[in-house]
Amino acid sequence: MNNHALCWINQTIKPAAEASISVFDHGLLYGDGVFEGLRYYFGKTFMLEAHLERLWSSAQAIGLELPYSRQEITAAIEQLIEQYHSDSGYLRLVVTRGQGSLGIDPGKCANPSLFIIADELSVMNVTDLSQGVSLHVSRTRRSPAECLDPKIKSMNYLNNILARIEANQAGMDEALMLNLDGYVCEGSVDNLFIVSDGVLKTPSLDCGLLEGITRAVVIDIAIGLGIPCEETRLVVADLERAEECFLSGTGAELIPVRQIGAHVFDRPRTSLVPLIMHTFKEKIAEHCTKR
Ligand SMILES: Cc1ncc(COP(=O)(O)O)c(C=O)c1O
């Protein structure tokens, strides 16, 4: 948390350090809740509709009714952006089951709670992301859809956190998670792309990953640029054979990967990833300034 962080809670905005929720909130006790992270640039949100849509569908999937309308949440976000010290930042929308007596039953919680944090976010402890990050292929596999549908952006991130702990212990920047069948799934907080023989490839949704909003933006960009794009099943050897690799996510934005396990990508790289990254920045500027 930085000193500037703000929080919208109970319809008021306060310094995030002064915002609090009950120790009986089932979000805290059981991870019973859903969230979204979105960025804003030049004072305007990026892909807000898609994030609200996913928040609503995550909430619906766990039988949680949001305590505010989309208009009210949009207004709260606008107020936060206006009061935050910078014209770009990261917003975390969290909806918890709310306060209830001990015991897992969601029926104990009458009123869901919602709060929104405005802060900065760096998803990896790396000073110069443009040099690329290293991925550790974690032993912890992504939990399958049969156990927890990855479409639900829930407050249960322990699966991903365990993978990230492994990456930290291996001295690597981010974890690469495989699914139970050994196919590449995603990073702990991001989706993954490779460029292989001039084709942009990313794990297909049936591999059990979060349907990333940035992933969809990248696919759109590739289509717009006429770059062939495939959603497919990949194994680690496919990544090692690729010309390039990068991660996508709201927090991550687009980050090149320079190393996966012991494999270091050769230089020079193709020109496709710089082109996609440049177009991504253009898209943000266009989306956030022309409103
Ligand atoms: C597990 C996981 N995969 C992928 C992503 C990227 O999704 P998005 O681009 O919607 O932020 C995230 C980030 O929220 C994530 O936590």
The ligand as a Gaussian input file, in Angstrom:
#p B3LYP/6-31G(d) Opt

LIG

0 1
 C       -4.967000     -16.175000     -12.718000
 C       -5.047000     -15.015000     -13.647000
 N       -4.955000     -15.239000     -14.975000
 C       -5.012000     -14.228000     -15.865000
 C       -5.175000     -12.917000     -15.442000
 C       -5.275000     -11.823000     -16.458000
 O       -6.625000     -11.409000     -16.579000
 P       -7.011000      -9.937000     -16.998000
 O       -6.336000      -9.677000     -18.291000
 O       -8.491000      -9.969000     -17.122000
 O       -6.537000      -9.049000     -15.912000
 C       -5.264000     -12.644000     -14.074000
 C       -5.442000     -11.285000     -13.608000
 O       -6.457000     -10.922000     -13.112000
 C       -5.216000     -13.710000     -13.158000
 O       -5.298000     -13.494000     -11.839000

